[in-house]
Structures are given as C-alpha cells and as structure tokens.
Amino acid sequence: MNPAKILVLDFDSEGDLSNALRNILASSIHLGLQFRHESVEVDDLSCCKWDFAKIISAFHPDIIALVLSPNLLRQTAVLFHSLRKKLLETRILVVMKAERPEEIFELLKLGADDFITPPLREIDILPRIWRFSGKSRHEDTLTSQLKRKIGLQQLVGQNPVFLMAIEKIPLVAKCDASILISGETGTGKELCARAIHYLSPRADKPIIPVNCGAIPLDLLENELFGHEKGAFTGATTSQLGLIQEAEGGTLFLDEIDCLPLLAQVKLLRFLQDKEYRPLGSTKMRRADVRIIAAANTNLEEAARNGRLRQDLYYRLNVIPLTLPPLRERGEDIPLLARHFLAKYAAEFGKSSIDFSSDAMQVLLLYEWPGNVRELEHVVERAVVLSTDLVIPASDVVLPPLKTTALQESFQEVKAKAIVQFERSYIQGLLQAYQGNITRAAQAAQKNRRAFWQLIRKYEIDVRRFKATAL
C-alpha cells in the first residue's frame, strides 16, 4: 500500500494548532505517512487557486489538512471552491477551533470531509487518515443513491423544523464527530442515527443500538464494556462488550441520561481516548467506534442537576440535532399515515387500500403523545382490522380520552387548523430566507411589524433559522 500523503495548508500561523498537527504527523512517519507543511498568509486566501496549483501538482496529496482560524470562516468559500474544482477525489480535513455547531455545518456544506477541534490527539487524527486514504471521496453513482435511499427513506415529512434537522444528516454523516439527538419518545431518533450510519464511511460496519433505560443499572456497565472471566460471581467466561461489538461502526446510546455515574466516567474516557477497561481486566483496550447519543429529556438541565456529568454532556453535544414532536408537525400526519399504510398493506396483502375522509380527520385531530411510533402502530392496527378497501373511522382505534377534539365545534377545529397552518407557513418562510424577517415578510406580502407579531405569537425562535443559514 502506498504511503498516505498529507498536505498541511496552515492559515493560522500565529496559533498552536499547526504545531500540534505537525508533531503528530512527524511522530507517525514510521507508519507510512508523508506530509508537507505550507504556511499561507491571510491575504493569500482570496487568490489561493493560483498559489497552490504548483504545490498540489508536485506533491499529489491524498488528504489536504486545512488549519483555519475562526475569523477566516467566511472567507473559505473561495478556497473550497478552488480545491474541489481541481481535486475532486482529494479528502479535505479541517483543523479549527469551532465555537458553535453552525460553524461545523458550514465547513461540511462547503466541502470538508471531516473536521477536528482541539485538543489534537493521535487517536482522533490517525484513524481519519487511514479511512480517507483507503477510500475514494466519490462513490459510484448507484452506490451513493442506494445509501441515501436506505438512510433517508424512513424519514418522511415536509414540516420546516423537521426538514431542518433531516437536511443536516448527509452533512454530519461524512464526519466522525459525536452527535446528540434530542426529541420526545417516538419522534424517530433511532431512525436518524441509522440514517447517519448508513450514509457514513462506516456503513459497511455494524450499528449497535443500546437503550440505556432498558438495561438494569447493575448490568449496564458490563453490557457496554464487557468483562473478563472471574470478574464477578457467575462470570465463568469472558464477554465482549457492545463497544467492542461495534468496532469500526457506530454505537447508538438512547436515553443516555439513564447511564449510572460510574459508567458515565468510563464512557467519557472512551470518548476522549478511544480506550476502555472491561470489568475485571488490568489492561486497557481500544476501539474505533463513533458514538451517537439520544435523549427524550432536557440534557442541559440533567447536566445542571447532576444526573449527567457536564463534561460528558459537552463531549456528546458536538453536533446537536433536534426532532420536533408530531403534534407540531400536523401537515406531516397524512404523509406519514399513507407511508405506513403502504408499508402494512403490502405486508398483509391488502393492495389499493386507503383512509376514508372521516378516518383521516380522526388522525389529524389526535394529539399523538407517542408521536410517529404511535401513529405507525395505529395505522398497522387499522390495516389489520379493516375488511374494506377504504378504512373507516371506526377502525382507527385511539385512547378514548384523546379523541375529545371530535366533540369540538366547527369553529374550534377551524381555529386550531389556522394556528397550525400559520405556524408552519411562517417557519417555512424563515427557513427559505435564512431567518431574514424583512425578506420573509415581503414574501408573505405583510408588513414587517405584523409579521414579527406573528413570530412572537407563535413563540418561534428566529435564531434557529439563522444558525442553519449556511
């Protein structure tokens, strides 16, 4: 195998990131690495397509490591455009101190394949280099399309807030950072984790889901890290932990706030150094595993009250994704209902089946405390119960206390529908115009003050849309 060739383009000569990176690469030359370091003056950023052509053509790098300063973030579009135009197959690794998640998303959208933030360590850098040097950046079209379909086909919806989260998945999938997915039970957190895995370079390795709240506390540490023979009474053989089972792939930790504190300490150590110690072992082990965590509670609050270590929270929350509850995605209920209808109609051999208008009304008026998962179960049950091609409202079985909306007057139901429409419409405009209230108001043909009043009425956080304006 030819040695991996890394070109370090240093735009932050006054910082210490470049020295740290060079020290790591220099100490790894015996592993078959070649690297070349070039310092670049900030003024050169706008004309880099001329400055680097000779260097790149002479060195033929497999990987370009860009050492950037945060104050150059807005100027990097020209640089990425130039590099991608000349080097379609070359991987780009960004080394930078990112202060906000949106900075990371911007780098990924511009064309970075991955990023590393300080402190720089061999355990973070070298696995990325091996993975990059062994694979072409661009898969063949068919493989790429299949991975995208498998990864995203289960994530159905048109709600703007939902789409903001889903559209980030292909970006975060190609990097190797920890991800924290937040959302109520049943909103699709595991589906998102699987989509990230199947769209990532780790897709040919396993994804291991773990519900931390479903495993007894005294067994959870053993499940994650494994044990050696004789580690405790009854341990007649050694056992690999789930971290080792996920080697090379992804470990999805749902209900992460249910981890006992001792297990949190060991998980933090693993996140920092990729090292862990099985129960009863005197030796440390290593594993190349990406961690995706999820919770249906407010983890920031859990960190404040001591249920979750703050350092673990910050380590997990490198890239946050938030999934809205189904009650805030009213326009997606018909889409999801028909998606599940097609799925279970095919499974149970009932083709050409559909919902009656009354049945769809029942679905639309329900509040869905169990979110998408509950909707799926209701549709599956309706398909099983129905004996006709059109599912009547009587076959949509819901808890009786949750169907009180059916007794509401026409005006009350209409008012709720208007609220739902206005909130969705405003969010859609803010997403389209990247949080620019003036432009969104013009598109709605309303004056800015009236549009702002609607934003306040529905308590819409405009900053969320600006943060994703990449």
Beta strands, then each sheet from edge to edge (+ up, - down):
strand 1: 4-10
strand 2: 33-39
strand 3: 63-67
strand 4: 91-95
strand 5: 114-116
strand 6: 179-182
strand 7: 207-211
strand 8: 226-227
strand 9: 239-240
strand 10: 250-254
strand 11: 275-276
strand 12: 285-286
strand 13: 290-295
strand 14: 319-322
strand 15: 354-355
strand 16: 390-391
sheet 1: 2+ 1+ 3+ 4+ 5+
sheet 2: 7+ 10+ 13+ 6+ 14+
sheet 3: 8+ 9-
sheet 4: 11+ 12-
sheet 5: 15+ 16+
end
